[in-house]
Amino acid sequence: QLQLAESGGGLVQPGESLTLSCVGSGSNLDYYAIGWFRQAPGKTREGVSCVSRTSRHIHYADSVKGRFTVSRDNAKNTAYLQLESLKTEDTGVYYCAAVGGAAGCAYYDSFYDLWGQGTQVTVSS
């Protein structure tokens, strides 16, 4: 069974950057589509981005388009989310999620059945 572990979160100032990692263990990540989600305090979880098994399909929410970049390195069993030009409204817990065998990807949470524990991103001056 695949397990996911996020890392790379932290406290940054507006305009700065972070790179989040999602490391898979227990199974080969190349079988799984990956989604990235975030949950701000007091708000529901929202989809941010996703990448299909071979990176052929990549999607971004409008709120992060042009600032966030998703990628994956299947040889390292790792997916990444690069966050640039961060804004205070990007603050939240960021989660990666996975679903096996899917042809594409999506950034609504019911598409996925495996979740990591999350990593906190705080953007504040």
Secondary structure by P-SEA (a helix, b strand, c coil): cbbbbbcbbbbbcccbbbbbbbbbcccccccbbbbbbbbcccccccccccccccccbbbbcccccccbbbbbcccccbbbbbbcccccccccbbbbbbbccccccccccccccccccbbbbbbcc
